């Protein structure tokens, strides 16, 4: 049985916030919950420095970040790079990754998760 997709427009103000334990000031919002379009989830993250977002890897999905504001350091597998908006980060599943924002800095990005 297939589910009908419902079109929508959702502003960040309307997006549902969620908590994620981080060692610093961070906020998270679901812009599009998983499977509102099958296999996709879209969210928004705001990091206020100093913060080093908890490193991790995802076993079930690929992920991409579109950094649209701010600057910081992205750790991606064995690579560490300084990034400045606008920038795109592609994170295949099983890839360890984290983001650092310096004291006084702010980084805002949209993430897209894709399940197969």
C-alpha atoms as one frame of an Amber mdcrd trajectory, in Angstrom:
protein
   0.000   0.000   0.000   1.494   3.358  -0.958   0.986   6.476   1.066  -0.112
   9.689  -0.607   2.373  12.510  -0.310   1.034  15.760   1.057   2.521  18.969
  -0.349   3.473  21.572   2.218   5.353  24.796   2.836   7.055  25.047   6.221
   9.074  27.959   7.535  11.862  27.481  10.065   9.593  29.145  12.647   7.041
  26.375  12.045   9.572  23.534  12.125   9.490  21.290  15.175  12.501  21.729
  17.469  14.231  18.685  18.928  16.955  18.130  21.486  20.316  16.562  20.854
  22.909  16.484  23.599  25.899  18.589  22.566  28.825  20.112  24.510  27.857
  23.714  23.751  25.029  25.847  22.421  23.197  24.183  19.528  19.628  24.177
  18.245  17.946  21.670  15.939  14.694  21.724  13.933  12.944  19.175  11.715
  12.036  20.979   8.497  10.830  17.765   6.850  10.366  14.642   8.910  11.676
  11.357   7.617   9.479   9.958   4.863   7.275  12.999   4.297   9.049  12.325
   1.008  10.148   8.655   1.050  13.778   8.179   2.023  14.451  11.834   2.915
  14.674  13.978   6.023  15.639  17.675   6.127  16.589  19.682   9.167  18.206
  22.889  10.348  21.121  23.288  12.775  22.484  26.400  14.457  25.790  26.159
  16.331  27.097  28.984  18.521  30.789  28.882  19.358  32.736  27.756  21.052
  31.433  24.299  20.202  32.791  21.032  18.828  29.683  19.094  17.814  29.909
  15.501  19.008  31.733  13.351  16.409  29.743  10.477  14.961  28.886   8.375
  11.935  25.522   7.200  10.589  25.048   3.569   9.616  21.619   3.910   8.001
  21.776   7.070   5.886  23.897   9.372   3.754  23.957  13.012   4.774  24.723
  16.396   3.235  25.137  19.789   4.902  24.494  23.048   3.108  26.284  25.615
   5.253  24.615  28.910   4.418  25.981  31.133   7.173  29.170  31.243   9.219
  32.521  29.508   9.257  34.290  26.788  11.178  36.143  23.513  10.858  34.665
  20.321   9.421  36.225  16.971  10.297  35.251  14.421   7.644  36.852  10.993
   7.774  40.617  11.613   7.761  40.232  15.165   6.414  39.965  18.399   8.393
  39.080  21.598   6.560  38.293  25.179   7.339  34.916  25.996   5.733  33.133
  29.253   5.102  29.565  29.708   3.895  28.290  29.006   1.385  29.619  25.442
   1.341  28.366  21.896   0.811  29.597  18.889   2.801  28.846  15.377   1.517
  28.914  12.668   4.207  28.490   9.073   2.993  27.120   6.658   5.595  29.734
   5.154   7.954  31.872   8.340   7.681  32.964   9.849  10.989  32.282  13.598
  11.021  32.019  16.624  13.296  31.900  20.422  13.151  33.733  23.025  15.227
  32.753  26.681  15.525  35.148  29.101  17.245  34.312  31.290  20.235  31.962
  34.072  19.169  31.146  32.389  15.839  27.820  31.095  14.562  27.232  28.469
  11.887  23.848  27.673  10.377  23.227  24.806   7.991  20.559  22.658   6.438
  21.107  18.906   6.538  19.568  16.329   4.245  19.484  12.654   5.239  18.881
  10.010   2.583  17.921   6.420   3.358  18.134   3.703   0.704
